[in-house]
Amino acid sequence: MPKFFFHYRTDDDFVVDEIGQDLPDIDAAHEQAAEIGRTMLSRALEKGEKPNAARCIEIVDDKGVEVLYIVFWASASKPGTLDAEEPAQAPDAALISPTSP
C-alpha cells in the first residue's frame, strides 16, 4: 500500500508531515487531505485567522514526489464558521496536479 505525506502550508508556516499514512490510492489521499484541510481551517478560524488566507496541503509520495497540491479556504458566505452539516460553510478547495501544464 502506498504511503502519502500531507504537508501543510500557509504564507507564514510550513508544517512537514514526517509520519505519513498508508492509503490505497491517490483518491484516498485526496479525501484524507480534504479532511486535514477542514481540521486545519477550523483551528485557524478558532484562533481568529482570516478565512480567506492562503492555505494548501501538498501530498507527497514515499519517494518525495509531490503528487497533488490542494488549495483551500473558508467559504465567503459565512466567514469564520465551519459546519459539516451545511456544505456551503465547508472550505472550498481547488485541486492542482503538479503534472498539469
Secondary structure, 3 states (H helix, E strand, C coil): CCEEEEEEEECCCEECCCCCEECCCHHHHHHHHHHHHHHHHHHHHHCCCCCCCCEEEEEEECCCCEEEEEEEECCCCCCCCCCCCCHHHCCEEEEECCCCC
